[in-house]
Amino acid sequence: MFEKLATAGFQVEFHSHAEAILAGDFPSVEQELEEVLLGATIPVEEIIAGGGGEAKGTQRLRRGLQAKDWATVTFVVEKRINDVPREAVSHKMDHVKGFDLPHGGVGTIAMEIEWNNKDPFYDRDLENFKRLHADGAISVGIIVTRGRALHDRMPELVGRFFDERQIQSFDDLLRWGYDPTSKQRKAIMKRIERTKNPLTFREAFVSKFVSDKFGEATTHWRKLEDRVHRGVGNPCPLVLIGLPDTIVTFGEREEELRTIIDEAQSEAAAESEAI
């Protein structure tokens, strides 16, 4: 199952009989997810312009799922005594869809996309899946995240962007929608100006940017795998999907990226005003 994803470099891992459940009761899920995921790309400029946050590419991925009726749903589980509500727990899931089962009835699949959050978000997702599965609300939980190769190669990908776009200064970065904070600038300059083993601007920026935005404490395959192998979320049937490094693309024309860059700058300005 998901052979097309695996061939394209995606990591796919099944737990608690999730593969058998999908193949037997939800055969259309494979085609739907492969159509959306195989068509997903993230121009490297989006990663830079977005400051490491959710790239427009992952937002397009979410819209692709919404177009196939994967909707945001808040599950409310309520405890009642003699028909009197006593307590209620809600679980909001970003992508949920019901499917007609082969032998009648409807089964539900829930999915979360963790592109670049703090890794404790995995605990939240997996515990939500566990509770909802125990209550009979969902049959399978799916998590899509940065695959091992995408996470490990992020310094190389950002460095390639620097080389291809000939980035040599902070001013050059402004053209691509990224303006480091004063704290980040000082940290970068400190690495450039130090007496022992000074770095080039490219080396200093790539190191600082990647460690700040895509560090080990963010959501990526190893952090997810570690939790699942420790039993977090068990016994809910789970599918883990890791986005490959090939999802990041290069060579887009600058004029075609202008809208992306302008949006990133507007969002950054709005965030600064809100702080």
C-alpha positions in Angstrom: 0.0 0.0 0.0 1.2 3.5 -0.8 3.7 2.0 -3.2 3.7 5.2 -5.4 4.6 7.3 -2.4 7.4 4.9 -1.5 8.7 5.0 -5.0 8.7 8.8 -5.0 10.9 8.8 -1.8 8.2 9.2 0.9 8.6 7.3 4.1 5.6 5.2 5.0 5.2 3.2 8.2 2.1 1.3 9.4 1.3 0.4 13.0 -1.4 -1.7 14.7 -2.7 -3.3 11.5 -3.4 0.1 9.9 -2.4 -1.3 6.5 -4.8 -4.2 6.6 -7.6 -1.9 7.8 -7.1 0.6 5.0 -6.8 -2.0 2.4 -9.9 -3.9 3.5 -12.3 -1.1 4.6 -10.9 2.1 3.1 -9.4 1.3 -0.3 -10.0 4.8 -1.7 -7.8 6.5 0.9 -4.6 5.3 -0.9 -5.5 6.9 -4.2 -6.8 10.1 -2.6 -3.7 10.7 -0.5 -1.3 9.8 -3.3 -3.0 12.2 -5.7 -2.6 15.1 -3.2 0.9 14.2 -1.8 2.5 13.3 -5.1 1.4 16.7 -6.5 2.8 18.7 -3.6 5.9 20.9 -4.0 7.5 23.6 -1.9 9.7 26.1 -3.7 12.8 26.7 -1.5 12.0 30.4 -1.6 8.8 29.7 0.3 10.8 28.2 3.1 13.1 31.3 3.3 10.3 33.8 2.8 8.2 32.1 5.4 11.0 32.2 7.9 10.8 28.4 8.4 7.1 28.5 9.2 4.4 26.7 7.4 5.3 27.1 3.7 2.7 28.0 1.2 3.3 24.5 -0.3 2.0 22.9 2.8 -1.0 25.2 2.8 -1.6 24.1 -0.8 -1.4 20.5 0.5 -4.1 21.3 3.1 -6.3 22.9 0.4 -5.8 19.8 -1.8 -7.2 17.7 1.0 -10.1 20.0 1.6 -11.0 19.8 -2.1 -11.4 16.0 -1.5 -13.7 16.7 1.5 -11.1 16.2 4.3 -12.5 18.7 6.7 -11.6 20.2 10.1 -13.7 18.5 12.7 -14.0 19.0 16.5 -15.0 15.8 18.2 -16.8 16.3 21.5 -16.9 13.4 23.9 -19.4 14.0 26.7 -20.0 12.0 29.9 -23.6 12.0 31.2 -25.1 10.7 34.4 -28.9 10.2 34.3 -29.0 12.3 31.2 -27.2 15.2 32.9 -24.0 16.4 31.3 -21.1 16.1 33.7 -18.0 16.7 31.7 -17.0 17.0 28.0 -13.6 16.7 26.2 -13.1 18.1 22.8 -10.5 17.1 20.2 -10.0 19.3 17.1 -8.5 17.5 14.1 -7.4 19.3 11.0 -8.3 16.7 8.3 -11.1 14.2 8.9 -13.2 12.2 6.4 -15.9 9.6 6.6 -16.0 6.7 4.1 -18.7 4.2 3.3 -17.6 0.8 4.5 -17.9 -2.3 2.3 -20.4 -4.0 4.6 -22.4 -1.0 5.5 -22.0 2.0 7.8 -19.4 4.7 7.8 -15.8 4.7 9.0 -13.7 7.7 9.8 -10.1 8.6 9.2 -8.3 11.5 10.9 -5.1 13.1 9.8 -2.7 15.8 11.0 0.1 17.5 9.1 3.1 18.5 11.2 5.4 20.5 8.9 7.3 22.4 11.4 5.9 22.6 14.9 7.4 22.0 18.3 7.8 18.2 18.7 5.4 17.9 21.7 2.6 18.5 19.2 3.1 14.8 18.3 2.1 13.9 21.8 -1.1 15.8 21.4 -1.9 14.3 18.0 -1.2 10.7 19.1 -3.1 11.0 22.4 -6.1 12.4 20.5 -5.9 9.5 18.0 -5.8 7.1 20.9 -8.8 8.5 22.8 -10.9 8.9 19.6 -10.1 5.4 18.5 -11.0 4.0 22.0 -14.3 5.9 21.8 -15.1 4.5 18.4 -14.9 7.8 16.7 -12.1 7.0 14.2 -10.7 3.9 12.6 -7.2 5.1 11.7 -5.0 8.1 12.5 -2.5 9.5 9.9 0.4 11.9 10.6 2.3 13.6 7.7 5.6 15.2 8.7 9.1 16.0 7.5 10.8 12.8 6.4 14.3 11.9 7.6 16.0 13.0 4.3 14.1 16.3 4.2 15.1 17.1 7.8 18.7 16.0 7.5 19.3 17.8 4.1 17.8 21.1 5.2 21.2 22.8 5.6 22.1 21.6 2.1 18.9 22.9 0.6 19.2 26.3 2.2 22.8 26.5 1.1 21.9 25.6 -2.4 19.4 28.5 -2.4 22.2 30.8 -1.3 24.5 29.6 -4.1 21.9 29.7 -6.9 20.5 33.1 -5.9 24.0 34.5 -5.1 23.1 35.6 -1.6 26.0 37.4 0.0 24.5 39.8 2.5 21.5 40.6 4.6 20.4 43.0 1.9 20.3 40.2 -0.6 18.0 38.3 1.7 15.5 41.1 1.8 14.8 40.6 -1.9 13.5 37.1 -1.0 11.2 38.2 1.9 13.4 37.4 4.9 14.7 40.0 7.3 16.5 38.4 10.3 15.8 39.9 13.7 18.5 42.0 15.4 19.3 39.1 17.7 19.8 36.8 14.7 21.9 39.3 12.9 24.2 39.7 15.9 24.6 35.9 16.2 25.4 35.6 12.5 27.9 38.4 12.6 29.6 37.0 15.7 30.3 33.8 13.8 31.6 35.7 10.8 33.8 38.1 12.8 35.3 35.7 15.4 39.0 35.3 15.4 39.1 31.5 15.5 37.5 29.6 12.6 35.4 32.4 11.2 32.5 31.5 8.9 31.5 33.0 5.6 28.1 34.8 5.5 26.6 31.8 3.8 27.9 29.3 6.4 26.9 31.5 9.3 23.4 32.2 8.0 22.6 28.7 7.0 23.8 27.3 10.3 21.8 29.8 12.3 18.6 29.7 10.2 18.4 25.9 10.1 19.1 25.5 13.8 16.6 28.1 14.8 13.8 27.1 12.4 14.3 23.3 11.8 16.2 22.2 14.9 16.0 18.8 16.6 13.2 19.9 18.9 10.8 20.5 15.9 8.5 18.0 14.2 10.4 15.6 12.1 10.5 11.8 11.4 12.9 10.7 14.2 10.9 12.5 16.8 7.7 11.0 15.6 9.2 7.5 15.2 10.6 7.6 18.7 7.2 8.3 20.3 5.3 5.7 18.3 7.9 3.0 19.0 7.6 3.8 22.7 3.9 3.1 22.4 2.5 6.7 22.4 -0.9 6.5 20.7 -1.1 2.7 21.0 -3.3 0.8 20.2 -4.8 3.2 17.6 -3.9 2.0 14.1 -1.5 4.6 12.7 0.0 5.6 9.3 3.2 7.7 9.4 4.1 9.5 6.2 7.4 11.4 5.8 7.7 14.1 3.2 10.9 13.6 1.1 13.6 16.2 0.3 12.5 16.1 -3.3 9.4 18.0 -2.4 11.6 21.1 -2.2 12.0 22.6 -5.7 14.5 25.1 -7.2 14.7 27.3 -10.3 11.4 29.1 -10.1 11.3 32.5 -11.9 11.6 35.4 -9.5 8.6 37.3 -10.9 6.4 34.2 -10.3 7.5 34.2 -6.7 6.7 37.8 -6.0 3.3 37.1 -4.6 4.7 34.5 -2.2 7.4 36.9 -1.0 5.0 39.8 -0.6 2.6 37.6 1.4 5.4 36.5 3.7 6.5 40.0 4.3 2.9 41.1 5.1 2.4 38.2 7.5 5.8 39.0 9.2 4.8 42.6 9.6 1.4 41.6 11.1 3.1 39.3 13.6 5.5 42.0 14.7 2.6 44.4 15.3 0.7 41.8 17.3 3.7 41.2 19.7 
